Amino acid sequence: MNSILVIAEKPSVSQALAKVLGAYKREDGYMEGNGYIVSWCLGHLAEYAPPDAYGSQYKKWNYEDLPIIPQEWKLDVAEEKKEQFDLLSSLLNRMDISYVVNACDAGREGELIFMRVYELSGSHVPVKRLWISSMEDSAIQEGFRELKDGSEYAALYDASVCRAKADWLVGMNATRAFTTKYNRRLTVGRVQTPTLSMLVERQKQIDGFEKTAYYKVRIEGNGITAVSENYADKVEADAVAKRCDGTVALVTKVERKRKKSQPPKLYDLTTLQREANRIFGYTAQETLQELQKLYEDKLVTYPRTDSQFVTEDMADTVQELLGGLPEVLPFLKDSMEVVDIGRVINNAKVTDHHAILPTKAALNEDLSELTAKQRNLFSLIGQRLAQAVAGESVSDETSVILKCAGYEFQAKGNRMVVEGYKTIEKAFAAVVKAGKGANKADGENGEDKNVLSSGIDEDMVIPSVSAKSEQHFTSPPKPYTEDTLLSAMETAGNKEFDAETEKKGLGTPATRASMIEKLVSSGYAVRKGRQITPTTAGMKLIEILPDYLKSASMTAEWENQLLGIEKGEVESTRFLQGITNLIKMVLHGCDTISEEELAQFDTREKIGDCPVCGKPVYEGKQNFYCSDRECRFTLWKENRYLSGLRKTVDKKMAADLLSKGRTHVKDFYSAKKDTTFEADLLMKVEDGRASFSLFFPKSKGRGKKKK
């Protein structure tokens, strides 16, 4: 009897699938039963091989060996994952397998993870695709009833391959190019570098900001507070305040507007990460990790989505969720009002996956067993669904113009008429505040601010006002938080595209968190509380890189092309040719970097001049080396001649040898006499090689016996 092989991305997902499929028998590395074999990939089992796999010359980083552009790409299986790969390979080649189901995460990376293993195994078994947005039993069952042919996802696989190759090509070539040119490790990435550039640009704006004072005049009377325009001169502001104080003010204009605020959309991953950072201070990576656990535990739907809507066929599911949410999120009982489910439905705006939702299974779970982070995120998702279908918020905005002593002053007020969805927003903020997880700025939306009396009319006279001038200062731009950085990454380059362009910004919802983490782990950015700022190393790196490598719009255009490959609208060869052209542009630019530029960035201490070519000599771990890689001169710290004298070349000795060809040493050792002695060490260089001899000045003795 033939079996169906199912391969998921993680063991936990495989266990959930096996339970639904009836594969209960545990084997080493897989589960079996009811005609199914269910195994897993452990994430990326295979990655593109490092450069030295394409030639031993690439083991050392030499600028002259660039560019490295593989003609046939090689994949390496991580040593710690080789056992699982070998198992999958054997399963994929079993004669009793009818077909294999790719059950890896339903997205670009999941496709890549599976197909790499499939291709490396050499299997020819037919492939079918499981594409689900929830780990609920019913969703899994429906997904297996509607398996698609694997070939339908060939374009998605092409896009994932192109993304991986592009990252490898840019990372390996640009990193090696700038590292070897500047003689220090400089990491360059296709998405990482333009993201760092945004951080650096913001920091420059902050560092270069000069605080400027300005002045306003505030008048008060009959419960109305109004302010003047800005004054640059304190004397002028003081004079205005003096003229107005104690005098009559006249209401010359009253303008009332009714403002309607629409409920927010459902969460996609980036929006949820931003909110979690703003409200709870979670990093984007923390949010994604906890969401993945909630997804695997069948409590929320697939997290790596860029959609904020659901499809028409989910209307009943949404209705059922809304009916049960108040039982698991009690703060919704008195605040929730379902007005329009249709607001969250839009088939055209759902691509691979719909917006993030709680699952129906979660309605029967005890959330108290979750971690605090998981409870917070689940509550955030649940209340967002409740807000999205609630009524609009309505407020009355009043603007009043007053004239006093010939000067105009303005007062504004806001009065809530219908809270609508903001009732839920405030109820959630109260729960968060009670749990001490809130940012103090949250939960204030919807509250009345400077409410002006509805009895204010034009030509109303205020018989006497008090007036005073107040000093204010201009404010610098704020440092990025992960909230604002994610927003900037999402919209990067938008201004440079046509309105019809489907913009993707820097990276994708699934990769932005890892990009931020790479910047921090590489030492180019640092977290300070909720802020994320560039380090000195990050600032220096951006300073020396060409504009096109820092370009957010170019990287965003690549993301658009990858999306085009997914849709079958862009040829993968065209995309990769563009990446190859970029690498050639990088190398051409590196060829034109002046020696002065390289030296300016170089933080190494010059020890002396090379006796062969005259270029600077620097200190390494084991030697003193010429900065010209084509020069053969090297002064080793340990060499055969000096080993018998129990001496190594230190920095001072090297400086003397390079400048004078000799250095005086007081503690050479004589094994024959078991004594130390003084002598001059002479260096002679022939054909790039250094040889040594000793010279004994007449005035110096042969030393003393070593104790």
VOGU-3710 file (C-alpha; in Angstrom, 3 decimals, decimal comma):
1> mnsilviaek> 0,000/0,000/0,000  1,408/3,359/-1,029  1,826/6,262/1,413  1,608/10,024/1,204  4,644/11,916/2,507  3,992/15,245/4,239  6,907/17,586/5,002  6,379/20,604/7,269  8,780/23,319/8,353  8,973/22,521/12,088
11> psvsqalakv> 8,396/19,495/14,339  5,572/21,266/16,210  3,662/21,891/12,968  4,260/18,301/11,860  2,776/17,003/15,107  -0,365/19,096/14,587  -0,710/17,835/11,005  -0,043/14,217/12,016  -2,757/14,380/14,675  -5,350/15,548/12,137
21> lgaykredgy> -4,189/12,997/9,538  -4,153/10,097/12,001  -0,405/9,461/11,797  0,104/8,550/15,452  3,003/6,090/15,257  6,254/7,816/16,263  9,406/6,896/14,384  12,877/8,426/14,468  12,395/11,801/12,720  8,844/11,287/11,485
31> megngyivsw> 5,356/10,013/12,344  3,410/7,420/10,414  -0,121/6,065/10,218  -3,355/6,023/8,243  -1,445/6,064/4,954  0,607/9,149/5,846  4,248/9,778/6,739  4,741/13,196/8,343  8,198/14,726/8,815  9,822/18,146/9,045
41> clghlaeyap> 12,656/20,349/7,788  13,995/22,105/10,929  13,787/25,448/9,118  16,417/25,987/6,423  18,200/22,640/6,097  20,190/23,807/3,081  21,713/27,190/2,268  23,812/28,475/-0,606  27,407/27,375/-0,120  30,069/29,936/0,864
51> pdaygsqykk> 32,493/31,247/-1,772  35,267/28,736/-0,991  32,971/25,972/-2,282  33,571/27,460/-5,754  37,353/27,509/-5,475  40,080/27,290/-2,825  41,259/30,793/-3,768  38,149/32,213/-2,143  39,158/30,981/1,318  41,177/34,181/1,599
61> wnyedlpiip> 39,524/37,514/0,966  41,328/39,059/-2,004  39,883/42,000/-3,881  41,434/40,740/-7,105  39,280/37,579/-6,972  36,034/39,547/-7,219  33,354/39,330/-8,486  32,264/35,893/-7,293  29,303/34,929/-9,470  28,545/31,192/-9,418
71> qewkldvaee> 27,617/29,665/-12,748  26,074/26,646/-11,053  24,849/27,359/-7,534  25,787/24,899/-4,791  23,792/24,146/-1,659  25,270/23,099/1,679  23,417/21,203/4,374  24,224/22,424/7,879  26,198/19,772/9,781  23,837/19,842/12,766
81> kkeqfdllss> 20,866/19,263/10,443  22,438/16,658/8,170  20,819/13,723/9,953  17,329/15,111/9,351  18,162/15,950/5,742  19,399/12,391/5,124  16,152/11,072/6,594  14,015/13,333/4,361  16,110/12,372/1,350  15,519/8,683/2,021
91> llnrmdisyv> 11,782/9,241/2,561  11,505/11,249/-0,672  13,077/8,368/-2,570  11,033/5,537/-1,078  9,299/3,475/-3,723  6,018/3,377/-1,778  5,463/7,169/-1,810  2,585/8,221/-4,099  3,296/11,935/-3,758  4,769/14,423/-1,303
101> vnacdagreg> 2,861/17,324/0,246  4,817/20,532/0,765  3,363/21,630/4,113  6,025/24,222/4,908  4,802/27,713/5,808  2,600/29,097/3,056  4,888/31,817/1,720  8,040/32,572/-0,240  10,473/31,191/2,353  8,433/28,063/3,003
111> elifmrvyel> 8,553/27,281/-0,702  12,323/27,719/-0,727  12,865/25,532/2,357  10,944/22,614/0,866  12,179/22,834/-2,721  15,839/22,941/-1,724  15,458/19,660/0,151  13,379/18,153/-2,655  15,910/19,071/-5,353  18,950/17,994/-3,321
121> sgshvpvkrl> 17,319/14,618/-2,634  17,089/13,916/-6,375  13,491/12,777/-5,905  11,008/12,732/-8,782  7,911/11,995/-6,733  4,974/14,327/-7,607  4,577/17,401/-5,367  1,339/18,835/-4,010  1,008/22,021/-1,973  -0,810/22,555/1,335
131> wissmedsai> -1,719/26,239/1,613  -3,449/27,197/4,855  -3,738/30,324/6,999  -4,648/28,587/10,256  -3,466/25,557/12,193  -6,974/24,725/13,389  -8,044/21,138/12,721  -10,835/22,263/10,403  -8,431/24,464/8,384  -5,939/21,590/8,064
141> qegfrelkdg> -8,673/19,184/6,959  -9,968/21,644/4,383  -6,428/22,332/3,183  -5,776/18,634/2,532  -9,075/18,354/0,670  -7,974/21,213/-1,592  -4,317/20,371/-2,223  -2,894/22,166/-5,269  -0,352/20,852/-7,742  3,130/21,960/-6,744
151> seyaalydas> 3,755/23,362/-10,221  1,231/26,118/-9,512  3,776/27,615/-7,122  6,747/27,498/-9,498  6,757/31,292/-9,868  6,755/31,724/-6,087  9,760/29,406/-5,898  11,527/31,375/-8,638  11,018/34,558/-6,609  12,395/32,933/-3,467
161> vcrakadwlv> 15,458/31,671/-5,357  16,064/35,118/-6,852  15,771/36,744/-3,432  18,266/34,285/-1,934  20,739/34,634/-4,817  20,503/38,428/-4,746  21,215/38,538/-1,022  24,171/36,164/-1,475  25,639/38,054/-4,430  25,387/41,480/-2,835
171> gmnatraftt> 26,412/40,291/0,612  29,428/38,231/-0,453  30,784/40,554/-3,128  30,119/43,976/-1,615  31,194/42,872/1,863  34,469/41,421/0,558  35,077/44,392/-1,726  34,771/47,086/0,929  36,401/44,955/3,639  39,519/44,315/1,570
181> kynrrltvgr> 39,685/47,896/0,330  39,388/49,492/3,756  41,131/46,691/5,678  38,362/46,305/8,237  35,263/44,147/8,353  32,433/46,054/6,644  29,176/44,144/6,196  26,967/45,197/3,295  23,471/43,818/2,633  20,804/44,316/-0,016
191> vqtptlsmlv> 18,154/45,366/2,530  20,279/45,884/5,632  22,362/48,724/4,182  19,527/51,045/3,039  17,802/50,432/6,390  20,975/51,479/8,203  21,180/54,496/5,907  17,761/55,665/7,130  18,948/55,397/10,736  22,106/57,352/9,935
201> erqkqidgfe> 20,252/60,071/8,038  17,876/60,583/10,970  20,815/60,716/13,419  22,547/63,329/11,283  19,401/65,452/11,345  19,293/65,153/15,138  23,021/65,854/15,611  22,940/68,827/13,255  19,806/70,323/14,753  20,163/73,742/16,345
211> ktayykvrie> 17,492/74,608/18,857  15,765/77,903/18,129  13,631/79,866/20,561  10,278/81,280/19,554  7,493/82,953/21,512  3,724/82,816/21,739  1,284/85,057/23,569  -1,475/83,282/25,466  -4,689/85,083/26,471  -7,404/83,743/28,797
221> gngitavsen> -10,891/84,926/29,651  -14,436/83,611/30,121  -13,079/80,047/30,093  -11,438/80,471/26,683  -7,710/80,061/26,144  -6,265/81,284/22,848  -2,732/81,671/21,479  -1,066/83,970/18,996  1,086/83,251/16,001  4,771/82,538/16,604
231> yadkveadav> 7,118/85,448/17,301  10,829/85,177/16,748  11,583/88,152/19,005  10,917/88,034/22,764  10,659/91,815/22,993  7,868/91,843/20,399  5,975/89,030/22,169  6,301/90,792/25,533  5,005/94,008/23,977  1,950/92,237/22,531
241> akrcdgtval> 1,216/90,589/25,887  1,499/93,964/27,650  -0,928/95,621/25,220  -3,481/92,811/25,581  -3,357/92,196/29,318  -6,542/93,485/30,992  -8,136/94,646/27,740  -11,190/93,569/25,752  -11,171/90,650/23,298  -13,726/90,134/20,547
251> vtkverkrkk> -14,744/86,816/18,988  -14,517/87,507/15,253  -14,973/84,004/13,841  -16,414/80,687/15,025  -16,080/77,625/12,824  -17,588/74,290/13,810  -16,925/71,032/11,973  -18,194/67,538/12,611  -15,340/65,105/12,103  -15,794/61,391/11,530
261> sqppklydlt> -12,978/58,941/12,205  -13,164/55,514/10,586  -12,250/52,365/12,558  -8,765/50,967/11,939  -8,147/48,068/9,568  -7,263/44,574/10,754  -3,658/43,768/11,483  -1,073/42,688/8,967  2,277/41,648/10,457  4,054/44,998/10,152
271> tlqreanrif> 1,176/46,982/11,670  0,921/44,522/14,547  4,673/44,678/15,178  4,495/48,474/15,226  1,597/48,533/17,682  3,243/45,939/19,939  6,392/48,050/20,031  4,510/51,271/20,723  2,238/49,854/23,418  4,340/47,114/25,027
281> gytaqetlqe> 7,879/47,885/23,895  8,315/44,502/22,173  10,897/44,299/19,419  9,693/43,264/15,980  11,527/39,959/16,351  9,949/39,264/19,756  6,487/39,895/18,339  7,088/37,600/15,370  8,458/34,802/17,557  5,521/34,942/19,963
291> lqklyedklv> 3,026/35,136/17,091  4,579/32,036/15,539  4,015/30,162/18,811  0,401/31,353/18,957  -0,048/30,227/15,345  1,418/26,791/15,990  -0,788/26,488/19,095  -3,821/27,186/16,866  -4,727/30,443/18,634  -4,125/32,949/15,798
301> typrtdsqfv> -3,985/32,728/12,021  -0,845/32,846/9,871  1,259/35,820/11,027  3,509/36,569/8,028  0,857/38,389/6,036  0,785/41,782/4,339  -3,023/41,944/4,095  -5,422/43,821/6,382  -8,613/42,233/5,034  -10,398/38,883/4,833
311> tedmadtvqe> -12,265/37,256/1,944  -16,021/37,066/1,445  -16,198/33,385/2,357  -14,913/34,241/5,851  -17,881/36,417/6,838  -19,469/33,677/8,969  -16,125/32,940/10,641  -15,693/36,618/11,533  -19,231/36,720/12,921  -18,544/33,646/15,059
321> llgglpevlp> -15,289/35,130/16,354  -16,996/38,366/17,327  -19,677/36,440/19,182  -17,144/34,545/21,280  -14,414/37,139/21,856  -16,050/38,827/24,906  -15,861/35,497/26,743  -12,068/35,275/26,416  -11,477/39,054/26,473  -13,890/40,328/29,171
331> flkdsmevvd> -13,052/44,003/28,572  -14,997/43,698/25,305  -18,300/42,795/27,008  -19,355/46,374/27,700  -17,485/48,056/24,847  -18,089/45,957/21,734  -20,726/46,790/19,167  -20,714/45,054/15,785  -21,819/47,549/13,149  -20,375/46,508/9,779
341> igrvinnakv> -18,542/43,242/9,085  -18,365/44,194/5,429  -15,746/46,789/6,280  -13,090/44,080/6,800  -13,968/42,099/3,645  -12,102/42,774/0,414  -11,141/39,870/-1,846  -8,962/42,079/-4,058  -6,717/43,029/-1,151  -6,041/39,503/0,108
351> tdhhailptk> -3,051/37,942/-1,621  -1,417/34,828/-0,120  -3,010/35,213/3,315  -5,750/37,224/4,987  -5,274/39,557/7,963  -4,207/38,218/11,356  -7,208/37,005/13,369  -7,878/34,970/16,488  -8,970/31,432/15,650  -12,259/29,810/16,565
361> aalnedlsel> -10,279/27,267/18,599  -8,959/30,098/20,769  -12,484/30,907/21,939  -12,450/27,692/23,985  -8,948/28,080/25,426  -7,829/29,256/28,848  -5,640/32,248/27,984  -4,268/32,419/31,520  -1,923/29,575/30,569  -0,223/31,747/27,956
371> takqrnlfsl> 2,871/33,811/28,666  2,334/37,513/29,371  3,619/38,436/25,914  1,354/35,940/24,204  -1,689/37,139/26,179  -0,910/40,742/25,300  -0,546/39,967/21,607  -3,696/37,853/21,509  -5,627/40,637/23,255  -4,217/43,152/20,795
381> igqrlaqava> -5,393/41,055/17,836  -8,815/40,415/19,370  -9,567/44,024/20,232  -8,429/45,113/16,781  -11,004/42,815/15,183  -13,650/44,288/17,477  -12,584/47,842/16,560  -12,500/47,137/12,835  -16,220/46,252/12,675  -17,392/48,853/15,207
391> gesvsdetsv> -19,001/52,190/14,469  -17,148/55,316/13,418  -16,083/57,898/15,976  -17,733/61,304/15,710  -16,450/64,514/17,280  -17,196/68,217/16,988  -14,186/70,425/16,324  -14,506/74,121/17,063  -12,077/76,810/15,914  -12,395/80,330/17,335
401> ilkcagyefq> -10,592/83,512/16,268  -10,325/86,360/18,787  -9,014/89,872/18,279  -7,383/91,747/21,095  -5,564/95,083/20,771  -5,439/94,525/17,016  -3,817/91,068/17,268  -5,399/87,726/16,337  -5,494/84,705/18,640  -6,832/81,230/17,950
411> akgnrmvveg> -8,507/78,669/20,187  -9,390/75,116/19,226  -11,523/72,569/20,980  -12,674/69,016/20,436  -15,777/67,379/21,914  -16,605/63,703/21,450  -20,154/63,129/20,203  -20,077/59,385/19,450  -17,147/57,291/20,677  -17,816/54,351/18,375
421> yktiekafaa> -14,735/52,143/18,030  -12,827/54,343/20,474  -14,864/52,785/23,295  -12,973/49,539/22,624  -9,682/51,400/22,251  -10,122/53,016/25,673  -11,264/49,773/27,320  -8,177/47,965/26,005  -5,895/50,825/27,079  -7,336/50,608/30,606
431> vvkagkgank> -6,602/46,871/30,767  -3,054/47,402/29,521  -2,479/50,243/31,976  -3,754/48,095/34,836  -1,232/45,460/33,789  1,512/48,116/33,758  2,480/47,215/30,218  1,392/50,415/28,536  3,268/53,317/27,170  2,001/56,279/29,192
441> adgengedkn> 0,977/58,055/25,979  -1,453/55,298/25,026  -5,113/55,279/25,950  -5,541/59,029/25,628  -7,139/59,005/22,200  -10,772/59,922/22,171  -10,677/62,044/25,304  -12,008/65,585/25,008  -9,260/68,191/24,807  -9,761/71,904/25,498
451> vlssgidedm> -13,538/71,619/25,155  -14,943/74,974/24,040  -18,390/76,006/25,176  -21,088/75,552/22,560  -22,339/79,005/23,578  -19,462/80,858/21,899  -20,687/83,004/19,011  -19,242/85,627/16,701  -19,128/89,202/18,060  -19,070/87,882/21,630
461> vipsvsakse> -17,108/90,266/23,856  -14,724/89,124/26,569  -14,447/92,201/28,791  -11,048/91,490/30,279  -8,377/88,939/29,383  -5,109/88,053/31,047  -2,145/87,818/28,713  1,409/86,554/28,984  4,207/85,632/26,608  5,697/82,129/26,671
471> qhftsppkpy> 9,007/80,853/25,388  9,113/77,691/23,280  11,847/75,897/21,374  11,901/74,108/18,053  12,304/70,347/18,424  14,711/68,052/16,573  13,430/64,980/14,726  12,839/62,055/17,066  15,105/58,991/16,915  13,543/55,955/15,325
481> tedtllsame> 11,735/53,398/17,442  11,061/49,986/15,948  7,500/51,216/15,413  8,573/54,183/13,282  11,464/52,316/11,633  9,143/49,519/10,491  6,813/52,166/9,080  9,713/53,826/7,256  10,867/50,465/5,858  7,345/49,655/4,688
491> tagnkefdae> 6,936/52,929/2,786  10,554/53,400/1,634  10,745/54,615/-1,954  6,993/55,122/-2,307  7,332/58,721/-3,489  9,407/57,604/-6,459  6,886/55,084/-7,808  3,733/55,539/-9,839  0,424/55,330/-8,007  -0,300/51,994/-9,733
501> tekkglgtpa> 2,908/50,378/-8,494  2,365/47,736/-5,831  4,875/49,027/-3,344  6,738/46,729/-0,992  9,337/49,008/0,600  12,451/47,535/2,183  12,152/43,799/2,753  8,869/42,035/3,411  6,716/41,684/6,539  8,432/38,353/7,180
511> trasmieklv> 12,012/39,695/6,896  11,984/43,227/8,356  12,391/42,052/11,933  15,474/39,984/11,054  17,005/42,954/9,212  16,750/45,086/12,354  18,260/42,276/14,423  21,169/41,944/11,965  21,944/45,646/12,295  22,067/45,299/16,078
521> ssgyavrkgr> 24,061/42,047/16,126  26,597/43,401/13,607  27,265/46,418/15,812  25,865/48,963/13,347  22,828/49,880/15,470  21,976/49,822/19,152  18,781/49,852/21,177  18,413/52,560/23,809  15,139/51,866/25,549  12,570/51,876/22,763
531> qitpttagmk> 14,803/53,881/20,464  17,103/52,367/17,871  20,078/54,446/16,759  23,183/53,911/14,598  26,540/53,281/16,239  29,740/55,075/15,269  30,644/52,039/13,152  27,274/52,256/11,402  27,730/55,964/10,733  31,207/55,374/9,268
541> lieilpdylk> 30,024/52,543/7,056  27,261/54,637/5,481  29,715/57,505/5,036  31,949/55,492/2,697  29,337/53,541/0,740  28,075/54,804/-2,648  24,557/56,218/-2,816  23,144/53,409/-4,936  23,922/50,815/-2,236  22,094/52,976/0,303
551> sasmtaewen> 19,136/53,669/-1,968  15,803/52,727/-0,429  14,007/53,278/-3,727  16,279/50,875/-5,619  15,840/48,160/-2,988  12,089/48,776/-2,980  12,125/48,393/-6,767  13,820/44,998/-6,329  11,005/43,966/-3,997  8,514/45,008/-6,674
561> qllgiekgev> 10,391/42,919/-9,225  10,358/39,914/-6,876  6,612/40,365/-6,553  6,445/40,489/-10,349  8,353/37,188/-10,523  5,833/35,658/-8,091  3,051/36,708/-10,439  4,875/35,510/-13,539  5,172/39,068/-14,867  8,964/39,497/-14,549
571> estrflqgit> 11,692/37,166/-15,813  14,053/35,936/-13,093  17,002/36,311/-15,492  16,245/40,023/-15,841  16,203/40,478/-12,083  19,489/38,632/-11,504  21,162/40,479/-14,376  20,306/43,701/-12,586  21,954/42,380/-9,420  25,040/41,317/-11,394
581> nlikmvlhgc> 25,263/44,770/-12,979  25,069/46,299/-9,505  28,025/44,207/-8,320  30,083/45,298/-11,317  29,174/48,896/-10,479  30,362/48,330/-6,892  33,735/46,994/-8,051  34,187/49,789/-10,577  33,536/52,280/-7,793  36,010/50,541/-5,495
591> dtiseeelaq> 38,665/50,721/-8,221  38,401/54,511/-8,208  38,675/55,045/-4,436  41,712/57,228/-3,797  44,511/56,281/-1,416  43,650/59,364/0,646  40,077/58,155/1,070  41,208/54,699/2,099  43,735/56,117/4,552  41,193/58,560/5,982
601> fdtrekigdc> 38,865/55,768/6,947  41,704/53,510/8,092  42,010/53,477/11,877  45,125/51,313/11,887  48,346/52,704/13,308  51,109/53,058/10,763  54,275/51,339/12,010  56,541/52,551/9,232  57,187/52,519/5,487  57,737/49,355/3,515
611> pvcgkpvyeg> 61,446/48,947/2,592  60,401/47,398/-0,748  57,619/49,638/-2,119  57,387/52,517/0,345  53,695/51,893/1,233  52,536/51,978/4,879  53,244/48,962/7,071  50,669/47,911/9,669  50,610/45,470/12,563  48,734/42,187/12,290
621> kqnfycsdre> 48,290/39,409/14,835  51,385/37,506/13,711  53,317/39,986/11,623  53,886/43,496/10,355  52,619/43,625/6,781  52,744/45,949/3,804  49,431/47,597/2,958  49,999/46,862/-0,723  48,681/43,331/-1,173  50,881/42,809/-4,236
631> crftlwkenr> 54,046/43,575/-2,262  55,869/40,517/-0,900  57,332/42,169/2,199  56,317/40,767/5,601  58,093/41,151/8,949  57,106/38,164/11,105  56,917/38,642/14,860  58,280/35,114/15,366  60,974/33,778/13,050  63,662/31,099/13,109
641> ylsglrktvd> 66,530/33,508/13,653  65,010/35,141/16,714  63,492/32,002/18,225  66,934/30,798/19,339  67,475/34,181/20,979  64,085/33,879/22,712  62,881/37,123/21,201  59,886/38,250/19,159  59,586/41,475/17,188  57,452/44,037/19,009
651> kkmaadllsk> 56,030/47,296/17,689  59,007/49,470/18,751  61,520/47,051/17,257  59,523/46,932/13,997  59,408/50,736/13,803  63,198/50,929/14,269  63,886/48,196/11,727  61,655/49,875/9,139  63,095/53,357/9,649  66,793/52,573/10,360
661> grthvkdfys> 67,287/48,938/9,433  68,428/48,177/12,986  67,133/48,163/16,562  68,909/47,823/19,904  67,803/44,928/22,138  68,893/44,549/25,782  67,680/41,050/26,545  68,724/38,607/23,855  69,369/35,137/25,317  72,414/32,934/24,796
671> akkdttfead> 71,611/29,259/25,375  75,297/28,367/25,237  76,193/30,648/28,141  72,726/30,771/29,726  72,964/34,556/29,865  71,193/37,589/28,443  73,117/40,109/26,395  72,685/43,368/24,493  73,121/43,777/20,750  71,787/45,568/17,698
681> llmkvedgra> 69,495/43,538/15,475  70,130/44,348/11,807  67,613/43,714/9,045  68,418/43,250/5,371  65,662/42,920/2,761  66,234/41,103/-0,517  63,502/40,113/-2,940  60,889/41,081/-0,364  62,340/38,793/2,310  63,877/39,976/5,564
691> sfslffpksk> 67,088/38,421/6,954  68,768/39,284/10,257  72,140/39,537/11,903  73,567/40,841/15,182  75,997/43,694/15,737  77,760/44,269/19,067  78,655/47,902/19,787  82,105/48,147/21,416  80,749/50,047/24,355  78,272/47,321/25,234
701> grgkkkk> 79,130/44,190/27,188  78,110/40,676/26,331  75,604/40,587/29,161  75,092/38,833/32,419  74,175/35,345/33,422  70,467/34,670/33,478  69,139/33,864/36,900
//
